[in-house]
Amino acid sequence: MTEVSDREAPRRRVPGPAKPARSGGTQRRPGPGARPARRPAPSRGPGPRIIRLGSPRPRLRMVSLALTLVLLAFVVRLLQVQGVDAATYAAKAEKNRYVGYTLAAERGAITDRNGVALATSVDAYDITADPTLFSREQLKIGDGPEQAAALLAPILGQDQAAIVKKLRPENKNLRYTLLASRQTPQVWKQIKDLKNALATKAEKDKSTVNVLAGVLSVASSKRVYPNGDLAAGILGWVNADGKGGGGVEQQLNKELSGKNGEIRYAQSGGRQVPTVNSTETPAVPGSEVELTIDRDIQWAAQNAISEQVAKSQADRGYVIVQDTQTGEVLAMANSPGFDPNNLSQASAANLGNAAVQDAYEPGSTAKVISMAAVLEEGVATPGTNVVVPNRLHRGDRLFKDDIDHPTWYLTLNGVLAKSSNIGTILATGQLGKTQKQSNRILYDYLRKFGFGSATGLGFPGETPGILAAPGTWSTSQQYTIPFGQGVSINAMQAASVYSTVANGGVRVEPTLVRGTKGPDGQFTPAPKPKKTRVISAKTAKTLAQMLESVVDDREGTGTKARIPGYRVAGKTGTANRVDPATGRYRGYTSSFAGFAPADKPRITVYCAIQNATAGNYFGGQICGPIYKKVMEFALKTLQVPPTGARPAKLPVSFKP
């Protein structure tokens, strides 16, 4: 409104005094062109001020313009968000709203030949967290990760600082972190109950903060070995990443692992939104692996070797049981072993499978190869006379047998029965016209029997042993290799030699896996093992009869391996042992190898003990009884009947 002064106000007409009427009763009108009568000026005396309203149009125009600009800005921004940057913002929203997790495939079980579980998987949970839900903005407190870690550390058995580091990562936008993998359902239940308790308390008391709201779980599985340390060397273990860390678990990790799946769902406040669709790619379970192992025979072998290793205060020992006809390994026991359920308590030296990973000099059990070469080449028969002196000078050394004796008059069969080193050197020296030729021929037979090459198991960490080329044999090796020194093998190679003889001279590559069963339940048998003719059936039969003399004859070194009612073929071994720590000879490798029934072989058993320090260390004395115990159990378990036939009773000595 505008206040107007008297001077600026427009003049208003004020009626003046009436004029007297003219005589005659008529009023004179002004004529044409006459000027109108001048009205008297209004009175300028004092009076009230007059307030008038201003025009609203300018202000309306300004407000309209401002609103138009604001709306225009909104429209432009809306066009930018929905048109130009729509994909970018949609991706950000999608990222923040949806959470994706890997669905771990259930690892396939490992069973023995009868379907008994040796390794299996049980329900477990991966404990995870969304770090963004522990931020100051989300929890309204600055020490959310510390409070959460204080609650979780004793449950998960982890360091509190390590959990804090995971909940407060350098990447502020990280939506997923793994706190602990493969936890038991009981562990997750503890966390879940604590989380729910905090949530309930927070609803009642607004000052309480649920610091565990961002802790989540993902269904997983945990590897369990129901029989503890039984067959642990064969089975191996599963590492923290869920992959095989040794043994069959590592060898067949791809088949056992299966294929992981994935799930993606909308979340809010760390919880799944049930009304929003989720996408899921199911996990494909791993295949079940069936081994050739018989759990009961494995137990008998492991129990027997463990008792003897403890009694002899030895470094370690191994026992292998093999089907002579199929090459299937029925047992492969190591002592000391480990429990794959509790690797934290296991000694690093005991992890693995020493039966195929240890290389050692076999000693006299390798003499059967020397005898096979002599028989196969036709240079001698079991009855060939061999005069064995107390000492034999060859090269730069003086060789002797394990005991001092007068001159022995032995047959070739007697050389094997009494395990004479000197007699073996004399016999193999006849293989060629020269010592070099003899070396070459013996080397060829050693290779045929599997020395110096992998067994065929394909086992992780397996050693092929050490067999030097004959041209590089030292003066000493030329005469020690025939009786099992100067050459190294593993226990599986040693057992395979006797299975070859038992199988009529045909070597069948040993196997540990019978086949796999896929998620569809279809069983796929393992490839058939390779078979190789090593010696003739005639030579193999003759060797079996000679090996019977080792056990059956009163002069033999393996009498403690006798089994009532069964014909047993076997050979003792006592070799100087190379100390792996110093590389020098220290202690002995004690061993026994054989098969039964001798005339119709079905099972091979091999035993070796490293560095027995208490009591007797001769192979026939400490490994012979183990052979007997394990062989008896295996024969009964597989229901192998005695043959009932009488042994050949080959002569051991002759009269000069």
MOTA-V509095 format. One record per helix or strand. SS is the DSSP state (helix for helix, strand for strand). FROM is the first residue (numbers start at 1). TO is the last residue. If there is no record, write none. Layout:
# MOTA-V509095
ss from to
SS FROM TO
SS FROM TO
This chain:
# MOTA-V509095
ss from to
strand 2 4
helix 23 25
strand 50 52
helix 57 84
helix 86 97
strand 98 103
strand 110 111
strand 117 129
helix 131 134
helix 136 139
helix 144 156
helix 160 167
strand 177 183
helix 185 204
strand 215 224
helix 232 235
strand 237 238
strand 244 246
helix 247 251
helix 253 257
strand 259 259
strand 261 268
strand 271 272
strand 279 281
strand 284 284
strand 288 291
helix 295 312
strand 316 323
strand 328 335
helix 343 345
helix 348 350
helix 354 357
strand 360 360
helix 363 376
strand 385 388
strand 391 394
strand 397 400
strand 408 411
helix 412 417
helix 421 428
helix 435 448
strand 466 466
helix 470 472
helix 477 483
strand 488 489
helix 491 502
strand 506 508
strand 511 511
strand 513 517
strand 523 525
strand 531 533
helix 537 552
helix 559 561
strand 568 578
strand 585 596
strand 603 610
helix 619 622
helix 624 637
strand 653 653
